[in-house]
Amino acid sequence: MLLSAVLGTVLLAALVTRGPGDRRFRRARGGRRAYPWAGFGAPFAVVAGSPLVAAPVVPLLAQSPPWTWGGVVPAAGTAFLLVRRISPPWWRRQHGWMAGRAVLLLFLVAGVESSILDRDLPVRPQAGRILLVALIVTAGYLACWRMVDTGYWPVLSVRDGSVLLLVAAGAAVLRRDEEPLLIGAVAAAGAAAMLSGLWRLPRWLRHGPPAWPRPPGLATWPPEPGQVWNATVDREDRAVVVWELRTDGAYVLPVTPSETATDRLRLPLAEWHRVLSDDAWLSLQLTPVPYTGFRSVRGRCPQRFWERVGRRTLGVPRPERTALGRRLRAAANR
């Protein structure tokens, strides 16, 4: 019983996780910039919805004719709502992707139920087992996607996946025969996180932080040319004008409060009052900023000023050669 409680708690944590927060933002601002968590009601939604997800299993076990399978319709709708409920906000608008995940959930629950339950016994004596299996499989499946969706930092995804796999391995050694399905659900969530991190890590080491998935804590994404953002430039937070997007980041024009740049344009507050709070200067030296350096969007550059900048000659920075060790530390959120 104690082992079941521990495994259930671990699975619950994976189901609602926010993912690792941005460590640099936490040091600079005293907060934790992370993905939004799934919410207090997410576990209750899974408990309430999993019996409906298992509805197609009943006529399957009873070997009923196809025209009696009316439970498939509410099961499909419930699966879609559960998948959408657990997914981060940017995925919820992708209805096709949500529907694909929901269909896979239905097939997974039906497959596991069919392999575990006894087809020679009536459905009613096995009702409790049907509901329990549906709950564990649904929670484990949604936890797998939650770990993948919130695993922006590949090294940390591998770390979290390893921890879940170690927990599942320890439980298997202790009481393998009593909790095989629950152990398998925790192991599946760990494997999903680890494989996701290992798949993303080579690309991160070659090119740096990717534009997708979006970094944690950003409501607006991705940056667009002409937008004004708060970003980290030379270890300082300052406003920047996005000029061009790249594979590993963006070229920006930093905003400075004084005439420190050699080639610059004045930003009068009368024209920039929607995005700035005081008179400033815009450096015309293009500066690379990785996608993890963007903090929040302030607004857009005035159109007349944007056209004016386009007529000027901008200073192009020298190509940067980021060391492999530095990219590896960035992939570990350091």
Secondary structure, DSSP 4 states (H G I P E B T S, - for coil): -HHHHHHHHHHHHHHH-----BHHHHHHHSS-B-PPP--TTHHHHHHHHHHHHTTTHHHHHTT--GGG-TTHHHHHHHHHHHHHHHS-HHHHT-HHHHHHHHHHHHHHHHHHHHHHS-TTS-TGGGHHHHHHHHHHHHHHHHHHHHHHHT--SHHHHHHHHHHHHHHHHHHHHHHTTT-HHHHHHHHHHHHHHHHHHHHHHHHHHHH-S-SSSPPTT-SS-S--TTEEEEEEETTEEEEEEEEEE-SSEEEEEEEESSS-SSSEEEE-HHHHTTT-SS-EEEE-B-EEEEGGGEEEEEEE--HHHHHHHHTSPPBPPPPP---HHHHHHHHTT-
